[in-house]
Amino acid sequence: MILTNLLSIMLCFFLFDQVNIKYLFVIITQNYFFMLDIFRFSSKLLKIFTEHTETVWSIDYSAFDSCQLLCSGSNDNTVRVWDVENNKQTQSFDGHFICVRFSTYHYCNHRRNVICFSSGDNNIYFWDIKDNRQLKIFSGHTQLVSGIKFSSFNDVDICVLCHMMRLFTLHAFKGHVDAIWCVDISPLQSNNSNNNKSNNIGMIGGSGHTICSGSWDNTVHIWDIETAKELLVFKGHKNYVNSVKYGSNELGVIGGANTILSGSFDKSVRLWDIRSGRQTQAFNGHTNYVNAVAYSPFVVNNIEICINSNVICSGSSDSTIRFWDIRSNKNELYAVKVNDAIYCLSFVSLKKNQKTRDGCGVSLYFGSENGLIRVWG
């Protein structure tokens, strides 16, 4: 059952072993909501992409020119582009790559099919995959760039980063005492004229646009993007924070607005309330590191409160992806089990002609330690 959808846009670069975050913005993703029970009872392993030989750190999906494409970055020193419908690799790039993303910005504004990836030489590359040529290199980072995020606010692209080729403005966020591993940026703000504050996630400084960061100092920080001021610090994890995600304020996420989700080496997933500055839930059950967390496109009927609530998920080195009721910290609702560690995951809504009569219309893509990318749906 589809509840709602949203277009969101964002790009953020962050460094593996520095306590400064450098960032830049652009891309479009679209999300839908479905009932978890349909996915739980109808889903199965659909396909496997097998060319990578080592850990897959990141994956991204897009549909350029009506073609379904997947890109992936691996510890085997390759970035690969895949034709999802035909289950074939179409391109491969050699080098020390950690993170890769499709640039919908280039497609929407220039009709170019472009991927953006970070390299072990501390640069960020934009590559036209249709014409097979390099478009741009962003230089200036002095350490490994471990992640890329794209976004925008209120249909305006924001560029707050960087001394890269003097195209952007540099911002540094200082406060962590160890390496920053992950970041996210607050979702689109509500444009409603009714001053409904429940729709205004993270309105705690400046324009309300904030950035959150997870660090190896075991904390999650929130910063005001305009002023670079530290606004909140969440403490509770007992080990490295590997993944952070903002909840959505305009998707109708029940129990998810004004929240941040985090996963950690301490094997826990935690939910934080931005307004109160406190942890609201801790989800325990994983038996190894939690490497990825996400707000899923699913809801579940919570019989305790007699309404639907959002479902979150987490991928772990214990070889499971677990689904949790955001309003309850009891045992997981469902678990996808494989035979190696999970490092990244992404939900993809299917095209109309791909939806089966019994399926829910969404697939789960996830990358693992042995180099496989699996599709579950």
C-alpha positions in Angstrom: 0.0 0.0 0.0 1.5 3.3 -1.1 1.2 6.0 1.5 3.1 8.9 0.0 6.1 9.9 -2.0 8.8 12.6 -2.0 11.5 14.0 -4.2 14.7 14.9 -2.3 18.1 16.2 -3.4 21.6 16.1 -1.6 25.4 15.8 -1.9 27.8 15.6 1.0 31.4 14.6 1.0 33.0 13.4 4.2 36.5 12.3 5.2 37.5 8.9 6.6 40.0 10.1 9.2 39.5 13.8 9.8 37.2 15.5 12.3 36.2 18.1 9.7 33.3 17.5 7.4 33.5 19.0 3.9 30.4 19.0 1.8 28.6 19.9 -1.5 25.1 19.5 -2.7 23.0 18.2 -5.8 20.7 14.6 -6.6 17.1 13.3 -6.7 15.7 10.2 -5.1 12.1 9.1 -4.7 10.6 7.1 -1.9 7.3 5.2 -1.3 5.7 3.4 1.6 4.3 -0.2 1.6 3.0 -2.7 4.2 5.9 -4.8 5.5 3.8 -8.0 5.7 3.5 -8.1 1.9 7.3 -7.9 1.6 7.9 -10.3 4.4 5.7 -13.1 3.0 6.3 -12.6 -0.7 10.0 -11.6 -0.9 12.8 -13.9 -2.0 16.3 -13.7 -3.5 15.8 -12.4 -7.0 19.3 -12.0 -8.5 23.0 -11.7 -7.6 25.6 -9.5 -9.2 28.9 -11.3 -8.9 31.8 -9.5 -10.6 33.2 -7.8 -7.4 35.8 -10.0 -5.6 36.0 -8.1 -2.2 33.8 -6.0 0.1 31.2 -3.8 -1.6 31.2 -0.6 0.4 28.5 1.3 -1.5 25.7 0.9 -4.0 23.3 3.3 -5.8 20.4 2.9 -8.2 19.0 5.1 -10.9 16.9 5.0 -14.1 18.6 7.1 -16.8 16.8 7.2 -20.1 14.3 4.6 -18.8 17.3 2.1 -18.2 17.6 0.7 -14.8 21.2 1.1 -13.6 23.1 0.1 -10.5 26.6 1.3 -9.6 28.8 -0.1 -6.9 32.2 0.7 -5.2 34.3 -2.1 -3.8 37.5 -2.9 -1.9 38.6 -4.8 -5.0 39.6 -1.3 -6.4 36.8 -1.1 -9.0 33.6 0.9 -9.6 31.1 -1.1 -11.7 28.0 0.0 -13.5 25.3 -2.7 -14.1 22.2 -3.0 -16.3 19.7 -4.2 -13.8 17.1 -5.6 -16.2 19.6 -7.7 -18.1 21.7 -8.5 -15.0 24.9 -7.5 -16.8 27.9 -5.3 -16.0 28.2 -2.5 -18.6 31.3 -0.6 -17.4 34.1 -0.9 -14.9 36.7 1.6 -13.6 39.9 0.7 -11.9 41.3 2.4 -8.8 41.0 2.6 -5.0 37.3 3.5 -4.7 35.1 3.6 -1.6 31.9 5.4 -2.4 30.0 5.9 -5.7 26.7 7.7 -6.5 24.7 8.5 -9.6 24.4 12.3 -10.3 20.8 12.9 -11.1 21.7 16.6 -11.0 23.7 16.1 -14.3 20.9 14.2 -15.9 18.1 16.6 -14.9 20.1 19.7 -15.8 22.3 18.6 -18.7 20.8 15.2 -19.8 24.1 13.5 -19.0 24.4 10.1 -17.4 27.0 10.7 -14.8 28.4 8.8 -11.8 30.4 10.5 -9.0 32.9 8.4 -7.1 35.6 9.0 -4.4 39.1 7.6 -4.9 42.0 6.6 -2.8 44.0 9.5 -4.3 41.7 11.8 -2.2 39.9 13.1 -5.3 36.3 13.0 -6.3 35.5 12.2 -10.0 32.5 12.8 -12.2 32.3 10.4 -15.2 29.9 10.5 -18.1 29.0 6.8 -18.4 27.1 7.2 -21.7 30.0 8.9 -23.6 32.6 7.2 -21.4 34.6 10.3 -20.6 35.7 12.2 -17.5 33.8 15.4 -16.8 35.4 16.9 -13.7 37.8 16.2 -10.9 37.4 17.8 -7.4 40.8 18.0 -5.8 41.7 19.4 -2.4 40.9 16.8 0.2 44.0 15.6 2.0 42.6 12.3 3.2 40.5 9.5 1.9 36.9 10.6 1.1 34.7 7.8 2.5 31.3 8.9 1.4 29.2 11.0 -0.9 25.6 12.3 -0.3 23.4 14.4 -2.6 20.6 16.7 -1.6 19.0 20.2 -1.9 16.5 22.2 0.1 13.2 23.7 -1.3 14.3 23.1 -4.9 17.4 25.3 -4.4 20.9 23.6 -4.8 23.1 24.6 -1.9 26.9 24.6 -2.3 28.5 25.1 1.1 31.7 23.2 0.5 34.8 23.4 -0.6 37.9 24.8 -1.9 37.8 22.3 -4.8 38.9 24.3 -7.8 37.5 27.4 -6.1 34.0 26.4 -7.0 32.6 26.3 -3.5 32.8 27.8 0.0 34.6 25.8 2.7 32.9 24.9 5.9 34.5 23.0 8.7 32.5 21.4 11.6 34.7 20.9 14.7 33.8 19.1 17.8 34.4 15.4 17.3 37.5 14.0 19.0 38.0 11.1 16.6 37.4 10.2 12.9 34.1 11.0 11.3 32.8 8.0 9.4 29.3 9.0 8.3 27.1 12.0 7.7 23.5 12.9 6.6 21.7 16.1 6.0 18.2 17.1 7.2 15.3 16.5 4.8 13.3 19.1 2.9 11.5 21.5 5.2 7.7 21.8 5.0 6.4 24.6 2.9 3.0 24.5 4.5 1.6 27.8 5.5 -0.2 26.4 8.6 2.9 26.6 10.7 2.6 22.9 11.5 5.8 22.5 13.6 5.5 18.7 13.5 6.6 18.9 9.8 9.7 20.9 10.5 12.4 18.4 11.3 15.4 19.8 13.1 14.2 23.4 13.3 16.7 24.2 16.0 18.9 26.8 14.5 19.4 29.0 11.4 17.1 28.1 8.6 16.5 24.7 10.1 18.9 22.9 7.7 21.2 20.7 9.7 23.8 18.1 9.2 24.4 15.1 11.5 27.7 13.2 11.8 28.6 9.8 13.3 32.1 9.4 14.7 34.6 6.9 16.0 34.3 8.9 19.3 31.0 7.0 19.7 28.8 10.1 19.4 26.3 11.7 16.9 26.5 15.4 16.4 24.0 17.8 14.8 25.3 21.1 13.3 23.7 24.1 11.8 24.6 24.3 8.1 24.6 28.0 7.8 26.6 28.8 10.9 28.6 25.6 11.4 27.5 25.7 15.0 27.2 22.5 17.0 23.6 22.2 18.1 23.3 18.8 19.8 25.5 15.8 20.8 23.9 12.4 21.3 25.8 10.1 23.6 24.9 6.4 24.3 26.8 4.2 21.8 29.6 2.2 23.3 31.7 2.0 20.1 32.2 3.5 16.7 29.1 5.0 14.9 29.1 3.6 11.4 25.9 4.9 9.9 23.4 7.8 10.5 20.1 8.7 8.8 17.6 11.5 9.3 14.0 10.6 9.5 11.7 12.2 7.0 9.3 15.1 7.8 7.2 15.1 4.7 6.8 11.4 3.9 4.2 10.8 6.5 6.6 8.7 8.5 4.7 7.8 11.6 7.0 8.0 14.5 10.0 9.0 12.4 9.9 12.7 12.0 12.3 14.7 14.0 14.5 11.7 14.5 17.9 10.4 13.7 18.8 6.7 13.3 22.3 5.4 14.0 24.1 2.1 13.8 27.3 1.2 15.7 30.1 -1.2 16.2 28.5 -1.8 19.7 25.9 -4.0 17.7 23.0 -1.7 18.5 20.7 0.5 16.5 19.5 3.7 18.2 16.8 6.3 17.6 17.3 9.8 18.7 14.7 12.6 19.1 16.0 15.9 17.8 13.5 18.1 19.8 14.2 16.6 23.2 17.9 15.8 22.5 17.5 12.3 23.9 17.6 8.7 22.8 14.1 7.3 22.4 14.8 3.7 21.4 17.6 1.1 21.4 17.2 -1.9 19.1 19.3 -4.9 20.2 19.6 -8.2 18.6 22.5 -8.0 16.1 25.5 -10.2 17.2 28.1 -8.2 15.3 28.8 -4.7 14.0 25.9 -2.7 12.5 27.3 -1.2 9.3 24.2 0.3 7.7 20.9 1.7 8.8 17.9 3.1 6.9 14.3 4.2 7.2 12.6 1.6 5.1 9.6 2.2 2.7 7.5 0.0 4.9 5.0 0.5 7.7 3.6 -2.1 10.1 0.4 -2.2 12.2 1.4 -1.6 15.8 -1.3 -3.4 17.8 -0.2 -1.7 21.0 -1.1 1.8 19.8 -3.6 0.7 17.2 -2.0 2.6 14.3 0.6 2.0 11.7 4.2 2.9 12.5 7.3 3.2 10.3 9.8 0.3 9.9 13.5 0.8 10.1 16.2 -1.7 9.0 19.8 -2.4 9.7 22.5 -4.4 8.0 25.2 -6.1 10.1 28.4 -8.1 10.0 26.3 -10.9 11.6 25.1 -11.6 8.0 21.5 -10.3 8.6 19.3 -7.4 7.6 16.8 -6.8 10.4 13.6 -4.9 10.4 12.3 -3.1 13.5 9.1 -1.2 14.5 10.2 2.4 15.1 7.9 2.7 18.1 8.9 -0.6 19.8 12.3 -1.9 20.8 11.2 -5.5 21.1 12.6 -8.2 18.9 12.9 -7.6 15.2 9.9 -7.9 12.9 11.7 -9.8 10.2 15.2 -10.7 9.2 16.9 -11.4 5.8 19.7 -13.9 6.4 22.7 -14.5 4.1 26.1 -16.0 4.5 28.3 -13.0 4.8 28.6 -9.5 6.3 26.3 -6.7 5.1 28.0 -3.3 4.4 25.5 -1.3 2.4 21.8 -1.4 1.5 19.3 0.4 -0.7 15.5 0.2 -1.3 14.3 0.4 -4.9 10.8 0.9 -6.1 9.9 -1.3 -9.1 8.5 -0.2 -12.4 4.8 -1.0 -13.0 5.6 -3.7 -15.5 7.9 -5.4 -13.0 5.5 -5.7 -10.1 4.1 -9.1 -9.6 0.5 -9.8 -8.5 1.6 -10.8 -5.1 4.6 -8.6 -4.7 4.8 -5.2 -2.8 6.6 -3.3 -5.6 9.9 -2.7 -3.8 13.2 -4.5 -3.9 16.1 -4.4 -1.4 19.6 -4.3 -2.8 22.5 -4.9 -0.5 26.3 -5.3 -0.8 28.4 -7.7 1.2 31.9 -8.7 2.3 32.4 -11.4 -0.3 31.8 -9.0 -3.1 28.2 -10.1 -4.0 25.4 -7.6 -4.5 22.0 -9.3 -3.8 18.5 -8.3 -4.8 15.7 -9.3 -2.4 12.1 -8.6 -3.3 
